[in-house]
Amino acid sequence: MEAYARFLWEAQIIQIRTAPPWFQWVSGIQSPIYADHRRLLSYPYWRRWVIEALTERLKIRLPSFKAVVGVATGGIAWAAWLGEALELPVGYVRAQPKSHGLGRQVEGLSEPVPVLLIEDLISTGESLRRAAFSLQAEGFPVIAAAALWSYELPFTAPFPQPTLALLTFPQALWYWTKANLLSPEEALLLRQWHRSLTLPLS
């Protein structure tokens, strides 16, 4: 895991800014750190490592599920690879139903089986909760969730089902500090920012 955290930093999948302008997330949060896991798709070795690590942890820590569903768009590729590794059906859930064709919001699955919902990252957790609601509204029980990365924001309401994050921001910060990838000032900035997020945006 330490090598993986270092890779994320050195490949600039994780980026930081030490002064404004800060990164702005979809939620509106201003942040000195940004995780672009879509860039991870271009690294075959680490793609395989992520799937192997997730597969190992899922089998041990989460309840049994019968299909893997990715949250569009960041979770789709990971759902496909994970479903292949586990030999399970795969689908994905859109943010909104299609405006054409069959008008579906949940794609790829035909039977309402218990599913694992996967996202590339969790920040406020809102996209994960919306996706779970959409799945359950169409008869698919969401019994667990997984993500490659979680910011572990202090105000984030816990997802009601068991959730696994391969790597969290506090863990990564510890690894980066240990490996001297961050200056003391950068490490302090990131810690203070994380601690300052005590309330959700209105």
Rosetta constraint file for C-alpha pairs under 8 A:
AtomPair CA 1 CA 5 HARMONIC 6.18 0.50
AtomPair CA 1 CA 167 HARMONIC 7.94 0.50
AtomPair CA 2 CA 6 HARMONIC 6.24 0.50
AtomPair CA 2 CA 172 HARMONIC 7.94 0.50
AtomPair CA 2 CA 175 HARMONIC 5.96 0.50
AtomPair CA 3 CA 7 HARMONIC 6.12 0.50
AtomPair CA 4 CA 8 HARMONIC 6.30 0.50
AtomPair CA 4 CA 46 HARMONIC 7.75 0.50
AtomPair CA 5 CA 9 HARMONIC 6.50 0.50
AtomPair CA 5 CA 167 HARMONIC 7.96 0.50
AtomPair CA 5 CA 172 HARMONIC 5.79 0.50
AtomPair CA 5 CA 175 HARMONIC 6.73 0.50
AtomPair CA 5 CA 176 HARMONIC 7.26 0.50
AtomPair CA 6 CA 10 HARMONIC 6.14 0.50
AtomPair CA 6 CA 175 HARMONIC 7.49 0.50
AtomPair CA 6 CA 176 HARMONIC 6.71 0.50
AtomPair CA 6 CA 179 HARMONIC 7.99 0.50
AtomPair CA 7 CA 11 HARMONIC 5.79 0.50
AtomPair CA 8 CA 12 HARMONIC 6.15 0.50
AtomPair CA 8 CA 13 HARMONIC 5.10 0.50
AtomPair CA 8 CA 14 HARMONIC 5.72 0.50
AtomPair CA 9 CA 13 HARMONIC 6.24 0.50
AtomPair CA 9 CA 14 HARMONIC 5.31 0.50
AtomPair CA 9 CA 15 HARMONIC 7.10 0.50
AtomPair CA 9 CA 176 HARMONIC 7.98 0.50
AtomPair CA 13 CA 35 HARMONIC 5.84 0.50
AtomPair CA 13 CA 36 HARMONIC 5.08 0.50
AtomPair CA 13 CA 37 HARMONIC 6.05 0.50
AtomPair CA 13 CA 39 HARMONIC 6.18 0.50
AtomPair CA 13 CA 40 HARMONIC 6.88 0.50
AtomPair CA 14 CA 33 HARMONIC 7.05 0.50
AtomPair CA 14 CA 34 HARMONIC 5.75 0.50
AtomPair CA 14 CA 35 HARMONIC 4.57 0.50
AtomPair CA 14 CA 36 HARMONIC 6.32 0.50
AtomPair CA 15 CA 33 HARMONIC 5.66 0.50
AtomPair CA 15 CA 34 HARMONIC 5.34 0.50
AtomPair CA 15 CA 35 HARMONIC 6.59 0.50
AtomPair CA 16 CA 32 HARMONIC 5.29 0.50
AtomPair CA 16 CA 33 HARMONIC 4.34 0.50
AtomPair CA 16 CA 34 HARMONIC 6.39 0.50
AtomPair CA 17 CA 21 HARMONIC 7.95 0.50
AtomPair CA 17 CA 22 HARMONIC 6.54 0.50
AtomPair CA 17 CA 23 HARMONIC 7.82 0.50
AtomPair CA 17 CA 32 HARMONIC 4.91 0.50
AtomPair CA 17 CA 33 HARMONIC 6.51 0.50
AtomPair CA 18 CA 32 HARMONIC 6.47 0.50
AtomPair CA 18 CA 186 HARMONIC 6.75 0.50
AtomPair CA 18 CA 189 HARMONIC 7.45 0.50
AtomPair CA 19 CA 32 HARMONIC 7.57 0.50
AtomPair CA 22 CA 30 HARMONIC 5.73 0.50
AtomPair CA 22 CA 31 HARMONIC 5.41 0.50
AtomPair CA 22 CA 32 HARMONIC 5.32 0.50
AtomPair CA 23 CA 30 HARMONIC 5.71 0.50
AtomPair CA 23 CA 31 HARMONIC 5.07 0.50
AtomPair CA 23 CA 32 HARMONIC 6.02 0.50
AtomPair CA 23 CA 33 HARMONIC 6.79 0.50
AtomPair CA 23 CA 34 HARMONIC 6.56 0.50
AtomPair CA 24 CA 28 HARMONIC 5.89 0.50
AtomPair CA 24 CA 29 HARMONIC 5.73 0.50
AtomPair CA 24 CA 30 HARMONIC 4.74 0.50
AtomPair CA 24 CA 31 HARMONIC 6.19 0.50
AtomPair CA 25 CA 29 HARMONIC 5.37 0.50
AtomPair CA 25 CA 30 HARMONIC 6.62 0.50
AtomPair CA 25 CA 31 HARMONIC 7.41 0.50
AtomPair CA 27 CA 124 HARMONIC 7.54 0.50
AtomPair CA 28 CA 201 HARMONIC 7.79 0.50
AtomPair CA 29 CA 201 HARMONIC 7.61 0.50
AtomPair CA 31 CA 193 HARMONIC 7.59 0.50
AtomPair CA 32 CA 190 HARMONIC 7.12 0.50
AtomPair CA 32 CA 193 HARMONIC 7.71 0.50
AtomPair CA 33 CA 190 HARMONIC 7.73 0.50
AtomPair CA 36 CA 40 HARMONIC 7.78 0.50
AtomPair CA 37 CA 41 HARMONIC 7.43 0.50
AtomPair CA 37 CA 74 HARMONIC 7.82 0.50
AtomPair CA 37 CA 120 HARMONIC 6.57 0.50
AtomPair CA 37 CA 121 HARMONIC 7.77 0.50
AtomPair CA 38 CA 74 HARMONIC 6.84 0.50
AtomPair CA 39 CA 43 HARMONIC 7.88 0.50
AtomPair CA 40 CA 46 HARMONIC 7.45 0.50
AtomPair CA 40 CA 47 HARMONIC 6.90 0.50
AtomPair CA 41 CA 47 HARMONIC 6.54 0.50
AtomPair CA 43 CA 47 HARMONIC 6.07 0.50
AtomPair CA 44 CA 48 HARMONIC 6.23 0.50
AtomPair CA 45 CA 49 HARMONIC 6.29 0.50
AtomPair CA 46 CA 50 HARMONIC 6.00 0.50
AtomPair CA 47 CA 51 HARMONIC 6.40 0.50
AtomPair CA 48 CA 52 HARMONIC 6.14 0.50
AtomPair CA 49 CA 53 HARMONIC 6.00 0.50
AtomPair CA 50 CA 54 HARMONIC 6.01 0.50
AtomPair CA 50 CA 148 HARMONIC 7.76 0.50
AtomPair CA 51 CA 55 HARMONIC 5.93 0.50
AtomPair CA 51 CA 78 HARMONIC 7.68 0.50
AtomPair CA 51 CA 81 HARMONIC 6.95 0.50
AtomPair CA 51 CA 82 HARMONIC 5.96 0.50
AtomPair CA 51 CA 85 HARMONIC 7.56 0.50
AtomPair CA 52 CA 56 HARMONIC 6.18 0.50
AtomPair CA 53 CA 57 HARMONIC 6.31 0.50
AtomPair CA 53 CA 166 HARMONIC 7.72 0.50
AtomPair CA 54 CA 58 HARMONIC 5.89 0.50
AtomPair CA 54 CA 82 HARMONIC 7.99 0.50
AtomPair CA 54 CA 166 HARMONIC 6.72 0.50
AtomPair CA 55 CA 59 HARMONIC 6.25 0.50
AtomPair CA 55 CA 82 HARMONIC 7.16 0.50
AtomPair CA 55 CA 85 HARMONIC 7.46 0.50
AtomPair CA 55 CA 86 HARMONIC 7.37 0.50
AtomPair CA 56 CA 60 HARMONIC 6.71 0.50
AtomPair CA 57 CA 61 HARMONIC 5.89 0.50
AtomPair CA 57 CA 62 HARMONIC 7.85 0.50
AtomPair CA 58 CA 62 HARMONIC 5.27 0.50
AtomPair CA 58 CA 164 HARMONIC 7.68 0.50
AtomPair CA 59 CA 63 HARMONIC 7.94 0.50
AtomPair CA 59 CA 64 HARMONIC 7.88 0.50
AtomPair CA 61 CA 164 HARMONIC 7.96 0.50
AtomPair CA 62 CA 144 HARMONIC 6.68 0.50
AtomPair CA 62 CA 162 HARMONIC 6.57 0.50
AtomPair CA 62 CA 163 HARMONIC 7.66 0.50
AtomPair CA 62 CA 164 HARMONIC 7.77 0.50
AtomPair CA 63 CA 143 HARMONIC 7.19 0.50
AtomPair CA 63 CA 144 HARMONIC 7.02 0.50
AtomPair CA 65 CA 113 HARMONIC 7.84 0.50
AtomPair CA 65 CA 114 HARMONIC 5.25 0.50
AtomPair CA 65 CA 115 HARMONIC 5.20 0.50
AtomPair CA 65 CA 116 HARMONIC 6.08 0.50
AtomPair CA 65 CA 143 HARMONIC 7.06 0.50
AtomPair CA 65 CA 144 HARMONIC 7.86 0.50
AtomPair CA 66 CA 88 HARMONIC 6.42 0.50
AtomPair CA 66 CA 89 HARMONIC 7.27 0.50
AtomPair CA 66 CA 113 HARMONIC 5.97 0.50
AtomPair CA 66 CA 114 HARMONIC 5.48 0.50
AtomPair CA 66 CA 115 HARMONIC 5.74 0.50
AtomPair CA 66 CA 116 HARMONIC 7.80 0.50
AtomPair CA 67 CA 83 HARMONIC 7.20 0.50
AtomPair CA 67 CA 88 HARMONIC 5.34 0.50
AtomPair CA 67 CA 89 HARMONIC 4.84 0.50
AtomPair CA 67 CA 90 HARMONIC 5.73 0.50
AtomPair CA 67 CA 91 HARMONIC 7.65 0.50
AtomPair CA 67 CA 113 HARMONIC 6.87 0.50
AtomPair CA 67 CA 114 HARMONIC 6.66 0.50
AtomPair CA 67 CA 115 HARMONIC 4.78 0.50
AtomPair CA 67 CA 116 HARMONIC 6.32 0.50
AtomPair CA 68 CA 79 HARMONIC 5.70 0.50
AtomPair CA 68 CA 80 HARMONIC 7.77 0.50
AtomPair CA 68 CA 82 HARMONIC 7.40 0.50
AtomPair CA 68 CA 83 HARMONIC 5.83 0.50
AtomPair CA 68 CA 88 HARMONIC 6.88 0.50
AtomPair CA 68 CA 89 HARMONIC 6.41 0.50
AtomPair CA 68 CA 90 HARMONIC 4.92 0.50
AtomPair CA 68 CA 91 HARMONIC 6.39 0.50
AtomPair CA 68 CA 115 HARMONIC 5.56 0.50
AtomPair CA 68 CA 116 HARMONIC 4.87 0.50
AtomPair CA 68 CA 117 HARMONIC 6.15 0.50
AtomPair CA 68 CA 118 HARMONIC 7.24 0.50
AtomPair CA 69 CA 75 HARMONIC 7.95 0.50
AtomPair CA 69 CA 76 HARMONIC 7.45 0.50
AtomPair CA 69 CA 79 HARMONIC 5.79 0.50
AtomPair CA 69 CA 90 HARMONIC 5.73 0.50
AtomPair CA 69 CA 91 HARMONIC 4.64 0.50
AtomPair CA 69 CA 92 HARMONIC 4.75 0.50
AtomPair CA 69 CA 93 HARMONIC 6.87 0.50
AtomPair CA 69 CA 115 HARMONIC 6.59 0.50
AtomPair CA 69 CA 116 HARMONIC 6.05 0.50
AtomPair CA 69 CA 117 HARMONIC 4.92 0.50
AtomPair CA 69 CA 118 HARMONIC 6.13 0.50
AtomPair CA 70 CA 74 HARMONIC 7.60 0.50
AtomPair CA 70 CA 75 HARMONIC 4.28 0.50
AtomPair CA 70 CA 76 HARMONIC 4.39 0.50
AtomPair CA 70 CA 77 HARMONIC 7.49 0.50
AtomPair CA 70 CA 78 HARMONIC 7.00 0.50
AtomPair CA 70 CA 79 HARMONIC 4.94 0.50
AtomPair CA 70 CA 80 HARMONIC 7.86 0.50
AtomPair CA 70 CA 90 HARMONIC 7.93 0.50
AtomPair CA 70 CA 91 HARMONIC 6.42 0.50
AtomPair CA 70 CA 92 HARMONIC 4.48 0.50
AtomPair CA 70 CA 93 HARMONIC 6.38 0.50
AtomPair CA 70 CA 117 HARMONIC 5.89 0.50
AtomPair CA 70 CA 118 HARMONIC 4.89 0.50
AtomPair CA 70 CA 119 HARMONIC 6.12 0.50
AtomPair CA 71 CA 75 HARMONIC 4.71 0.50
AtomPair CA 71 CA 76 HARMONIC 6.14 0.50
AtomPair CA 71 CA 92 HARMONIC 5.82 0.50
AtomPair CA 71 CA 93 HARMONIC 5.36 0.50
AtomPair CA 71 CA 94 HARMONIC 6.76 0.50
AtomPair CA 71 CA 117 HARMONIC 7.07 0.50
AtomPair CA 71 CA 118 HARMONIC 6.21 0.50
AtomPair CA 71 CA 119 HARMONIC 5.44 0.50
AtomPair CA 71 CA 127 HARMONIC 7.87 0.50
AtomPair CA 71 CA 128 HARMONIC 7.29 0.50
AtomPair CA 71 CA 131 HARMONIC 6.57 0.50
AtomPair CA 72 CA 76 HARMONIC 5.80 0.50
AtomPair CA 72 CA 92 HARMONIC 6.36 0.50
AtomPair CA 72 CA 93 HARMONIC 5.88 0.50
AtomPair CA 72 CA 94 HARMONIC 5.31 0.50
AtomPair CA 72 CA 95 HARMONIC 6.84 0.50
AtomPair CA 73 CA 94 HARMONIC 7.77 0.50
AtomPair CA 74 CA 78 HARMONIC 7.95 0.50
AtomPair CA 74 CA 119 HARMONIC 6.27 0.50
AtomPair CA 74 CA 120 HARMONIC 5.37 0.50
AtomPair CA 75 CA 79 HARMONIC 6.05 0.50
AtomPair CA 75 CA 92 HARMONIC 7.93 0.50
AtomPair CA 75 CA 118 HARMONIC 5.63 0.50
AtomPair CA 75 CA 119 HARMONIC 4.31 0.50
AtomPair CA 75 CA 120 HARMONIC 5.13 0.50
AtomPair CA 76 CA 80 HARMONIC 6.34 0.50
AtomPair CA 76 CA 91 HARMONIC 7.82 0.50
AtomPair CA 76 CA 92 HARMONIC 6.10 0.50
AtomPair CA 76 CA 119 HARMONIC 7.94 0.50
AtomPair CA 77 CA 81 HARMONIC 6.33 0.50
AtomPair CA 78 CA 82 HARMONIC 5.88 0.50
AtomPair CA 78 CA 118 HARMONIC 7.36 0.50
AtomPair CA 78 CA 119 HARMONIC 7.90 0.50
AtomPair CA 78 CA 120 HARMONIC 7.55 0.50
AtomPair CA 79 CA 83 HARMONIC 5.82 0.50
AtomPair CA 79 CA 90 HARMONIC 6.44 0.50
AtomPair CA 79 CA 91 HARMONIC 7.42 0.50
AtomPair CA 79 CA 92 HARMONIC 7.76 0.50
AtomPair CA 79 CA 118 HARMONIC 6.34 0.50
AtomPair CA 80 CA 84 HARMONIC 6.19 0.50
AtomPair CA 80 CA 90 HARMONIC 6.00 0.50
AtomPair CA 80 CA 91 HARMONIC 7.81 0.50
AtomPair CA 81 CA 85 HARMONIC 6.27 0.50
AtomPair CA 82 CA 86 HARMONIC 6.15 0.50
AtomPair CA 83 CA 87 HARMONIC 5.59 0.50
AtomPair CA 83 CA 88 HARMONIC 4.84 0.50
AtomPair CA 83 CA 89 HARMONIC 6.17 0.50
AtomPair CA 83 CA 90 HARMONIC 5.72 0.50
AtomPair CA 84 CA 88 HARMONIC 6.51 0.50
AtomPair CA 89 CA 109 HARMONIC 7.17 0.50
AtomPair CA 90 CA 108 HARMONIC 6.38 0.50
AtomPair CA 90 CA 109 HARMONIC 6.79 0.50
AtomPair CA 91 CA 106 HARMONIC 7.13 0.50
AtomPair CA 91 CA 107 HARMONIC 5.42 0.50
AtomPair CA 91 CA 108 HARMONIC 4.28 0.50
AtomPair CA 91 CA 109 HARMONIC 5.49 0.50
AtomPair CA 92 CA 106 HARMONIC 5.88 0.50
AtomPair CA 92 CA 107 HARMONIC 5.33 0.50
AtomPair CA 92 CA 108 HARMONIC 6.62 0.50
AtomPair CA 93 CA 105 HARMONIC 5.70 0.50
AtomPair CA 93 CA 106 HARMONIC 4.44 0.50
AtomPair CA 93 CA 107 HARMONIC 6.18 0.50
AtomPair CA 93 CA 131 HARMONIC 6.37 0.50
AtomPair CA 93 CA 134 HARMONIC 7.67 0.50
AtomPair CA 93 CA 135 HARMONIC 7.26 0.50
AtomPair CA 94 CA 105 HARMONIC 5.13 0.50
AtomPair CA 94 CA 106 HARMONIC 6.41 0.50
AtomPair CA 94 CA 107 HARMONIC 7.92 0.50
AtomPair CA 94 CA 131 HARMONIC 7.54 0.50
AtomPair CA 95 CA 105 HARMONIC 7.36 0.50
AtomPair CA 95 CA 130 HARMONIC 7.75 0.50
AtomPair CA 95 CA 131 HARMONIC 7.04 0.50
AtomPair CA 96 CA 105 HARMONIC 6.00 0.50
AtomPair CA 97 CA 103 HARMONIC 5.49 0.50
AtomPair CA 97 CA 104 HARMONIC 5.12 0.50
AtomPair CA 97 CA 105 HARMONIC 4.02 0.50
AtomPair CA 97 CA 106 HARMONIC 7.83 0.50
AtomPair CA 98 CA 102 HARMONIC 7.40 0.50
AtomPair CA 98 CA 103 HARMONIC 4.38 0.50
AtomPair CA 98 CA 104 HARMONIC 5.52 0.50
AtomPair CA 98 CA 105 HARMONIC 6.24 0.50
AtomPair CA 99 CA 103 HARMONIC 5.63 0.50
AtomPair CA 105 CA 134 HARMONIC 7.57 0.50
AtomPair CA 106 CA 134 HARMONIC 7.78 0.50
AtomPair CA 106 CA 135 HARMONIC 6.77 0.50
AtomPair CA 106 CA 138 HARMONIC 7.85 0.50
AtomPair CA 112 CA 138 HARMONIC 7.86 0.50
AtomPair CA 112 CA 139 HARMONIC 5.48 0.50
AtomPair CA 112 CA 140 HARMONIC 4.59 0.50
AtomPair CA 112 CA 141 HARMONIC 7.26 0.50
AtomPair CA 113 CA 140 HARMONIC 5.76 0.50
AtomPair CA 113 CA 141 HARMONIC 6.64 0.50
AtomPair CA 114 CA 140 HARMONIC 6.09 0.50
AtomPair CA 114 CA 141 HARMONIC 4.80 0.50
AtomPair CA 114 CA 142 HARMONIC 5.87 0.50
AtomPair CA 114 CA 143 HARMONIC 6.19 0.50
AtomPair CA 115 CA 140 HARMONIC 6.83 0.50
AtomPair CA 115 CA 141 HARMONIC 6.21 0.50
AtomPair CA 115 CA 142 HARMONIC 5.05 0.50
AtomPair CA 115 CA 143 HARMONIC 6.06 0.50
AtomPair CA 115 CA 144 HARMONIC 7.08 0.50
AtomPair CA 116 CA 142 HARMONIC 6.16 0.50
AtomPair CA 116 CA 143 HARMONIC 6.28 0.50
AtomPair CA 116 CA 144 HARMONIC 5.01 0.50
AtomPair CA 116 CA 145 HARMONIC 5.36 0.50
AtomPair CA 116 CA 146 HARMONIC 7.31 0.50
AtomPair CA 117 CA 128 HARMONIC 7.90 0.50
AtomPair CA 117 CA 132 HARMONIC 7.40 0.50
AtomPair CA 117 CA 142 HARMONIC 6.76 0.50
AtomPair CA 117 CA 144 HARMONIC 6.39 0.50
AtomPair CA 117 CA 145 HARMONIC 4.58 0.50
AtomPair CA 117 CA 146 HARMONIC 6.35 0.50
AtomPair CA 118 CA 145 HARMONIC 5.64 0.50
AtomPair CA 118 CA 146 HARMONIC 4.82 0.50
AtomPair CA 118 CA 147 HARMONIC 5.61 0.50
AtomPair CA 119 CA 128 HARMONIC 7.17 0.50
AtomPair CA 119 CA 145 HARMONIC 7.95 0.50
AtomPair CA 119 CA 146 HARMONIC 6.47 0.50
AtomPair CA 119 CA 147 HARMONIC 4.85 0.50
AtomPair CA 119 CA 148 HARMONIC 7.14 0.50
AtomPair CA 120 CA 147 HARMONIC 5.19 0.50
AtomPair CA 120 CA 148 HARMONIC 5.15 0.50
AtomPair CA 120 CA 149 HARMONIC 6.51 0.50
AtomPair CA 121 CA 147 HARMONIC 5.37 0.50
AtomPair CA 121 CA 148 HARMONIC 5.70 0.50
AtomPair CA 121 CA 149 HARMONIC 4.57 0.50
AtomPair CA 121 CA 150 HARMONIC 5.52 0.50
AtomPair CA 121 CA 151 HARMONIC 7.87 0.50
AtomPair CA 122 CA 128 HARMONIC 7.55 0.50
AtomPair CA 122 CA 147 HARMONIC 6.71 0.50
AtomPair CA 122 CA 149 HARMONIC 6.29 0.50
AtomPair CA 122 CA 150 HARMONIC 4.58 0.50
AtomPair CA 122 CA 151 HARMONIC 6.32 0.50
AtomPair CA 122 CA 152 HARMONIC 7.81 0.50
AtomPair CA 123 CA 150 HARMONIC 6.16 0.50
AtomPair CA 123 CA 151 HARMONIC 5.36 0.50
AtomPair CA 123 CA 152 HARMONIC 7.10 0.50
AtomPair CA 123 CA 153 HARMONIC 6.74 0.50
AtomPair CA 123 CA 156 HARMONIC 7.73 0.50
AtomPair CA 124 CA 153 HARMONIC 6.90 0.50
AtomPair CA 124 CA 155 HARMONIC 7.88 0.50
AtomPair CA 124 CA 156 HARMONIC 5.32 0.50
AtomPair CA 124 CA 157 HARMONIC 7.86 0.50
AtomPair CA 125 CA 129 HARMONIC 6.32 0.50
AtomPair CA 125 CA 156 HARMONIC 6.53 0.50
AtomPair CA 125 CA 157 HARMONIC 7.41 0.50
AtomPair CA 125 CA 159 HARMONIC 7.46 0.50
AtomPair CA 126 CA 130 HARMONIC 6.16 0.50
AtomPair CA 127 CA 131 HARMONIC 6.09 0.50
AtomPair CA 128 CA 132 HARMONIC 6.19 0.50
AtomPair CA 129 CA 133 HARMONIC 6.18 0.50
AtomPair CA 129 CA 159 HARMONIC 7.10 0.50
AtomPair CA 130 CA 134 HARMONIC 6.23 0.50
AtomPair CA 131 CA 135 HARMONIC 6.20 0.50
AtomPair CA 132 CA 136 HARMONIC 6.09 0.50
AtomPair CA 132 CA 142 HARMONIC 6.22 0.50
AtomPair CA 133 CA 137 HARMONIC 6.02 0.50
AtomPair CA 134 CA 138 HARMONIC 6.50 0.50
AtomPair CA 135 CA 139 HARMONIC 6.48 0.50
AtomPair CA 135 CA 140 HARMONIC 5.15 0.50
AtomPair CA 135 CA 141 HARMONIC 7.04 0.50
AtomPair CA 135 CA 142 HARMONIC 7.16 0.50
AtomPair CA 136 CA 140 HARMONIC 4.82 0.50
AtomPair CA 136 CA 141 HARMONIC 5.38 0.50
AtomPair CA 136 CA 142 HARMONIC 6.70 0.50
AtomPair CA 142 CA 161 HARMONIC 7.51 0.50
AtomPair CA 143 CA 161 HARMONIC 5.79 0.50
AtomPair CA 143 CA 162 HARMONIC 7.22 0.50
AtomPair CA 144 CA 161 HARMONIC 5.14 0.50
AtomPair CA 144 CA 162 HARMONIC 4.97 0.50
AtomPair CA 144 CA 163 HARMONIC 5.78 0.50
AtomPair CA 145 CA 161 HARMONIC 6.90 0.50
AtomPair CA 145 CA 162 HARMONIC 6.41 0.50
AtomPair CA 145 CA 163 HARMONIC 4.66 0.50
AtomPair CA 145 CA 164 HARMONIC 6.38 0.50
AtomPair CA 146 CA 163 HARMONIC 5.46 0.50
AtomPair CA 146 CA 164 HARMONIC 4.62 0.50
AtomPair CA 146 CA 165 HARMONIC 5.68 0.50
AtomPair CA 146 CA 166 HARMONIC 7.78 0.50
AtomPair CA 147 CA 164 HARMONIC 6.41 0.50
AtomPair CA 147 CA 165 HARMONIC 4.81 0.50
AtomPair CA 147 CA 166 HARMONIC 6.37 0.50
AtomPair CA 148 CA 165 HARMONIC 5.65 0.50
AtomPair CA 148 CA 166 HARMONIC 4.88 0.50
AtomPair CA 148 CA 167 HARMONIC 6.23 0.50
AtomPair CA 149 CA 165 HARMONIC 5.66 0.50
AtomPair CA 149 CA 166 HARMONIC 5.98 0.50
AtomPair CA 149 CA 167 HARMONIC 4.98 0.50
AtomPair CA 149 CA 168 HARMONIC 5.44 0.50
AtomPair CA 149 CA 169 HARMONIC 7.37 0.50
AtomPair CA 150 CA 165 HARMONIC 5.98 0.50
AtomPair CA 150 CA 167 HARMONIC 6.56 0.50
AtomPair CA 150 CA 168 HARMONIC 4.67 0.50
AtomPair CA 150 CA 169 HARMONIC 6.24 0.50
AtomPair CA 151 CA 168 HARMONIC 5.71 0.50
AtomPair CA 151 CA 169 HARMONIC 4.79 0.50
AtomPair CA 151 CA 170 HARMONIC 7.56 0.50
AtomPair CA 152 CA 156 HARMONIC 7.25 0.50
AtomPair CA 152 CA 168 HARMONIC 6.46 0.50
AtomPair CA 152 CA 169 HARMONIC 6.54 0.50
AtomPair CA 152 CA 170 HARMONIC 7.49 0.50
AtomPair CA 153 CA 194 HARMONIC 6.87 0.50
AtomPair CA 153 CA 197 HARMONIC 6.78 0.50
AtomPair CA 153 CA 198 HARMONIC 7.96 0.50
AtomPair CA 154 CA 194 HARMONIC 7.72 0.50
AtomPair CA 154 CA 195 HARMONIC 7.34 0.50
AtomPair CA 154 CA 197 HARMONIC 6.31 0.50
AtomPair CA 154 CA 198 HARMONIC 5.63 0.50
AtomPair CA 154 CA 199 HARMONIC 7.72 0.50
AtomPair CA 155 CA 197 HARMONIC 6.95 0.50
AtomPair CA 155 CA 198 HARMONIC 5.49 0.50
AtomPair CA 155 CA 199 HARMONIC 5.44 0.50
AtomPair CA 155 CA 200 HARMONIC 5.97 0.50
AtomPair CA 156 CA 200 HARMONIC 7.55 0.50
AtomPair CA 159 CA 163 HARMONIC 6.94 0.50
AtomPair CA 167 CA 171 HARMONIC 6.63 0.50
AtomPair CA 167 CA 172 HARMONIC 6.84 0.50
AtomPair CA 168 CA 172 HARMONIC 6.16 0.50
AtomPair CA 169 CA 173 HARMONIC 5.99 0.50
AtomPair CA 170 CA 174 HARMONIC 6.32 0.50
AtomPair CA 171 CA 175 HARMONIC 6.41 0.50
AtomPair CA 172 CA 176 HARMONIC 6.08 0.50
AtomPair CA 173 CA 177 HARMONIC 6.05 0.50
AtomPair CA 173 CA 187 HARMONIC 7.34 0.50
AtomPair CA 174 CA 178 HARMONIC 6.09 0.50
AtomPair CA 175 CA 179 HARMONIC 6.18 0.50
AtomPair CA 176 CA 180 HARMONIC 6.17 0.50
AtomPair CA 176 CA 181 HARMONIC 5.18 0.50
AtomPair CA 176 CA 182 HARMONIC 6.17 0.50
AtomPair CA 177 CA 181 HARMONIC 6.10 0.50
AtomPair CA 177 CA 182 HARMONIC 5.63 0.50
AtomPair CA 177 CA 183 HARMONIC 7.79 0.50
AtomPair CA 177 CA 187 HARMONIC 6.85 0.50
AtomPair CA 182 CA 186 HARMONIC 5.75 0.50
AtomPair CA 182 CA 187 HARMONIC 5.92 0.50
AtomPair CA 183 CA 187 HARMONIC 6.24 0.50
AtomPair CA 184 CA 188 HARMONIC 6.12 0.50
AtomPair CA 185 CA 189 HARMONIC 6.14 0.50
AtomPair CA 186 CA 190 HARMONIC 6.30 0.50
AtomPair CA 187 CA 191 HARMONIC 6.23 0.50
AtomPair CA 188 CA 192 HARMONIC 6.04 0.50
AtomPair CA 189 CA 193 HARMONIC 6.11 0.50
AtomPair CA 190 CA 194 HARMONIC 6.17 0.50
AtomPair CA 191 CA 195 HARMONIC 6.20 0.50
AtomPair CA 192 CA 196 HARMONIC 6.04 0.50
AtomPair CA 193 CA 197 HARMONIC 6.77 0.50
